[in-house]
Amino acid sequence: MSHVKRPARLLDPGMCLTLRPMAYPVFFDMYRSAIKNTWTVEEVDFSTDVGDLRTKMSAAERHLVQRLVAFFATGDSIVANNLVLNLYEHINAPEARMYLSRQLYEEALHVQFYLTLLDTYVPDPDERFSAFAAVETIPSIRRKAEFCFRWMDSIHRLDALDSREKRSRFLRNLVCFAACIEGLFFFAAFAYVYFLRSRGLLHGLASGTNWVFRDESAHMAFAFEVVSQVRREEPELFDGAFEADIGLMMDEAVACETAFAEDLLGGGVAGLSLRDVRQYLQFVADQRLTTLGLRKRYGAKNPFTFMDLQDVQEVANFFERRVSAYQVGVTGDVAFDAAF
């Protein structure tokens, strides 16, 4: 294993420690941008949320929120485990590993946010325990978790990406977590939050989600940049089999998330239909495929007008927020996920 010489390609085995000359400055720039975007859970104000849950929301809407926070309780932990056990080992550039270190902190911050959310929304200890056990006890969440674990396990025992077959398996794991888990599962969950916000409900959840939204957009941008770099260095990995596999993976992810939507909306939530949610999932999936340089699969349009301006609203919120809302000042342009 070489600790000094730069690898010829990003996925070459080893543990490169050489930051100069820097081969992939884009990853270092992403790391610096992430550092500037610092927030804390203590800044999120949940003071009106409990009242909304008790007096302003129907039983069906409360069920939606309970299922949502149950998914959130473990979703980021799954992503963090894949990052530590799989991605950090094989993306062989120190500047990229710097970004992954920052991402791991952000995943821990998200876990803390959702822990605080659960403690606030679910005061009963037994109900809280049930929420944290959702991957075992709630079928729609277990199905999503099993999808995640299958792709984690697919490369967990790889000690080095020293063959085309191993690199292909790694790429599929990376795409799964970026496009399907962070890019579809999480962004579908955000849509439910912003739907409730459009109804004037759960402002604390929405304000914290704004910051998580920003973080997750950056995580996807990093992963997609890794994919783009590998495509430039090893175009032979991106053959017809790769595109076909990613298409089937996306189909399964949409099916998992649709089943979750059936659970969330089982009691009937005014303003949300399963048909529109499925169309929204297909719309987002197409956006992820396009970013990967693949063909759209569904040809769906965004049915949720309340999501059209999400990126614009977040930019406005960011620059209007009090100085103490972020620990480090941000200068320059702010970019968001093009899907919204």
C-alpha positions in Angstrom: 0.0 0.0 0.0 1.5 3.4 -1.0 1.2 6.2 1.5 3.0 8.9 -0.6 2.7 8.4 -4.3 -0.5 9.7 -5.9 -2.6 7.0 -7.4 -3.2 7.3 -11.1 -7.0 7.0 -10.7 -9.4 7.9 -7.9 -10.4 4.3 -7.1 -6.9 2.8 -7.3 -6.2 0.8 -4.1 -4.2 2.4 -1.3 -4.2 5.2 1.3 -2.7 8.3 -0.4 -1.8 11.0 2.1 -0.3 13.5 -0.3 -2.3 16.8 -0.5 0.2 18.5 -2.7 0.1 18.5 -5.6 -3.7 18.3 -5.2 -5.2 16.1 -7.8 -8.9 16.8 -7.1 -9.2 20.4 -5.8 -13.0 20.3 -6.4 -13.3 18.0 -3.4 -11.3 20.4 -1.2 -13.5 23.2 -2.3 -16.6 21.1 -1.3 -15.0 20.5 2.1 -14.4 24.3 2.6 -18.0 25.1 1.6 -19.3 22.5 4.0 -17.3 24.0 6.8 -18.8 27.4 6.1 -22.3 25.9 6.3 -22.4 25.1 10.1 -25.5 24.9 12.2 -26.5 23.3 15.5 -29.6 21.5 16.7 -30.0 23.9 19.6 -30.9 26.7 17.1 -34.0 24.9 16.0 -37.1 26.2 17.7 -39.8 23.5 18.2 -41.9 25.6 20.5 -45.0 25.7 18.3 -44.7 22.2 16.9 -46.1 20.3 19.9 -49.2 22.6 19.8 -49.7 21.9 16.1 -49.6 18.2 16.7 -52.1 18.3 19.5 -54.6 20.8 18.3 -54.2 21.6 14.5 -53.5 18.2 12.9 -55.8 15.3 12.2 -55.1 11.7 13.3 -54.0 10.9 9.7 -51.6 13.8 9.7 -50.1 12.8 13.0 -49.7 9.2 11.7 -47.8 10.7 8.7 -45.5 12.6 11.1 -44.9 9.6 13.4 -43.9 7.4 10.5 -41.7 10.1 9.1 -39.7 10.6 12.3 -39.5 6.9 12.7 -37.7 6.7 9.3 -35.6 9.7 10.1 -34.5 8.1 13.4 -32.3 5.5 11.6 -32.0 6.8 8.0 -28.9 8.9 8.6 -27.3 6.3 10.8 -27.5 3.8 7.8 -25.8 6.4 5.5 -23.1 7.1 8.1 -22.3 3.4 8.4 -21.9 3.0 4.7 -19.7 6.1 4.6 -17.3 4.8 7.2 -17.4 1.1 6.3 -17.3 1.5 2.5 -16.8 4.9 0.9 -13.9 6.2 3.0 -11.8 3.2 2.4 -12.0 3.2 -1.4 -12.2 6.8 -2.5 -8.4 7.3 -2.6 -7.7 11.0 -2.4 -7.0 12.8 0.9 -9.0 15.9 -0.1 -12.0 13.6 -0.8 -11.5 11.9 2.6 -11.5 15.4 4.2 -14.9 16.0 2.7 -16.2 12.5 3.8 -15.0 13.3 7.4 -17.1 16.5 7.3 -20.0 14.5 5.9 -19.7 12.1 8.8 -20.0 14.9 11.2 -23.1 16.2 9.4 -24.7 12.8 9.5 -24.2 12.7 13.2 -25.7 16.2 13.5 -28.8 15.0 11.6 -29.1 12.0 13.9 -29.0 14.4 16.9 -31.6 16.6 15.2 -34.0 13.6 14.7 -33.3 12.4 18.2 -34.3 15.8 19.6 -37.3 15.7 17.2 -38.4 12.4 18.6 -37.9 13.4 22.2 -40.1 16.5 21.5 -42.8 14.9 19.4 -43.1 11.6 21.2 -42.9 12.1 25.0 -43.9 8.5 25.9 -40.8 6.4 26.4 -42.4 3.2 25.0 -43.5 5.0 21.8 -40.0 6.5 21.4 -38.5 3.0 21.7 -40.9 1.8 19.1 -39.9 4.6 16.7 -36.2 3.7 17.1 -37.0 0.0 16.4 -38.8 0.9 13.2 -36.5 -1.0 11.0 -37.6 -4.2 12.7 -41.2 -3.4 13.5 -42.6 -1.2 10.7 -42.8 -3.2 7.4 -42.6 -0.2 5.1 -39.5 1.1 6.9 -38.0 -2.4 7.1 -38.3 -2.7 3.4 -36.3 0.5 2.8 -33.7 -0.6 5.3 -33.3 -4.0 3.7 -32.7 -2.3 0.4 -30.0 -0.2 2.0 -28.3 -3.1 3.8 -28.2 -5.2 0.7 -26.2 -2.6 -1.2 -23.9 -2.0 1.9 -23.3 -5.8 2.2 -22.5 -6.0 -1.5 -19.1 -4.4 -1.1 -18.5 -4.6 2.7 -16.0 -7.4 2.3 -14.0 -5.8 -0.6 -10.5 -5.1 0.7 -9.2 -3.4 -2.5 -10.8 -2.3 -5.7 -8.2 -4.2 -7.8 -10.5 -5.4 -10.6 -13.1 -4.0 -13.0 -15.8 -6.2 -11.3 -15.0 -4.8 -7.8 -15.0 -1.2 -9.1 -18.3 -1.7 -10.8 -19.8 -3.1 -7.5 -18.4 -0.1 -5.6 -19.9 2.4 -8.2 -23.3 0.8 -7.8 -23.1 1.2 -4.0 -22.1 4.8 -4.4 -24.9 5.5 -6.8 -27.4 3.7 -4.6 -26.7 5.8 -1.6 -26.4 9.1 -3.5 -29.3 8.7 -5.9 -31.7 6.3 -4.2 -31.2 6.7 -0.5 -30.1 10.3 0.0 -31.5 11.5 -3.3 -34.9 9.8 -3.3 -35.8 8.4 0.2 -34.6 11.5 2.0 -35.9 14.0 -0.5 -39.3 12.3 -0.6 -39.4 12.7 3.2 -38.5 16.4 2.8 -41.5 16.8 0.5 -43.9 15.7 3.3 -42.3 18.2 5.6 -42.6 21.1 3.1 -46.2 20.0 2.4 -47.0 20.5 6.1 -45.1 23.8 6.1 -47.3 25.0 3.2 -50.2 24.3 5.5 -48.6 26.5 8.2 -47.7 23.5 10.4 -44.5 22.3 12.2 -42.3 25.3 11.6 -39.6 23.8 13.8 -39.3 20.7 11.8 -39.3 22.7 8.5 -36.6 25.1 9.7 -34.3 22.2 10.7 -35.1 20.4 7.5 -34.0 23.4 5.6 -30.5 22.9 6.9 -30.6 19.1 6.5 -31.8 19.7 2.9 -28.7 21.9 2.3 -26.4 19.3 3.7 -27.9 16.4 1.7 -27.8 18.4 -1.5 -24.0 18.8 -0.9 -23.6 15.1 -0.1 -25.2 14.2 -3.4 -23.1 16.7 -5.2 -19.9 15.2 -3.8 -21.0 11.6 -4.7 -22.0 12.6 -8.2 -18.7 14.4 -8.7 -16.9 11.2 -7.7 -18.9 9.3 -10.2 -18.1 11.9 -12.9 -14.4 11.7 -12.1 -14.4 7.9 -12.3 -16.3 8.2 -15.6 -13.5 10.4 -17.0 -10.8 8.1 -15.7 -12.4 4.7 -16.4 -15.2 5.2 -19.0 -15.3 1.4 -19.6 -17.1 1.0 -16.3 -20.1 2.9 -17.6 -21.4 0.3 -20.1 -24.9 -0.8 -21.0 -24.9 -3.2 -18.0 -24.2 -0.4 -15.6 -27.1 1.7 -17.0 -29.5 -1.2 -16.9 -28.5 -2.1 -13.3 -29.0 1.5 -12.2 -32.4 1.6 -13.9 -33.5 -1.5 -12.0 -32.1 -0.1 -8.8 -34.1 3.1 -9.3 -37.2 1.1 -10.0 -36.8 -0.8 -6.7 -36.2 2.4 -4.8 -39.3 4.0 -6.2 -41.3 0.9 -5.3 -39.9 0.9 -1.7 -40.7 4.6 -1.3 -44.2 4.2 -2.9 -44.9 1.4 -0.3 -43.8 3.8 2.4 -46.2 6.5 1.0 -49.0 4.0 1.1 -48.3 3.6 4.8 -47.9 7.3 5.5 -51.1 8.2 3.7 -53.2 5.2 4.7 -55.5 7.4 6.8 -56.1 9.9 4.0 -54.3 13.3 4.1 -56.1 16.1 2.4 -54.0 17.6 -0.4 -51.7 14.6 -0.8 -52.6 11.6 -3.0 -50.6 8.4 -3.6 -50.7 9.0 -7.3 -49.1 12.4 -7.0 -46.5 11.1 -4.6 -45.6 8.3 -7.0 -45.3 10.8 -9.8 -43.1 13.0 -7.7 -40.9 10.1 -6.9 -40.5 9.3 -10.6 -39.8 13.0 -11.3 -37.0 13.1 -8.7 -35.6 9.7 -10.0 -35.4 11.1 -13.5 -33.4 14.1 -12.1 -31.0 11.8 -10.4 -30.5 9.7 -13.6 -29.9 12.8 -15.6 -27.2 14.0 -13.2 -25.5 10.6 -13.6 -25.5 11.1 -17.3 -28.1 8.4 -17.9 -31.4 8.6 -19.8 -34.6 9.6 -18.0 -36.7 6.5 -17.2 -40.2 7.8 -16.3 -40.8 11.2 -18.1 -42.7 12.5 -15.0 -43.4 16.1 -14.2 -43.3 17.6 -10.7 -46.9 17.5 -9.4 -46.1 19.4 -6.2 -46.1 23.1 -6.8 -45.1 23.7 -3.1 -41.7 22.2 -4.0 -41.1 24.3 -7.1 -39.7 27.3 -5.1 -38.0 25.3 -2.3 -34.6 26.2 -3.5 -35.5 29.9 -3.8 -37.1 29.9 -0.4 -34.1 28.4 1.2 -31.8 30.9 -0.4 -33.9 33.7 0.9 -34.1 32.1 4.4 -30.4 31.7 4.4 -29.5 35.3 3.7 -32.3 36.8 5.9 -31.5 34.7 8.9 -29.8 36.3 11.9 -26.0 36.2 12.1 -26.0 33.7 15.0 -28.0 31.1 13.0 -24.7 30.0 11.3 -21.4 29.8 13.1 -19.3 30.7 10.1 -20.2 33.4 7.5 -20.8 32.3 4.0 -19.7 34.3 0.9 -20.2 33.6 -2.8 -22.9 31.8 -4.6 -25.2 29.2 -3.0 -26.2 26.3 -5.2 -29.0 23.9 -4.7 -30.2 20.6 -6.1 -31.5 21.2 -9.6 -34.4 18.8 -9.0 -36.2 21.6 -7.2 
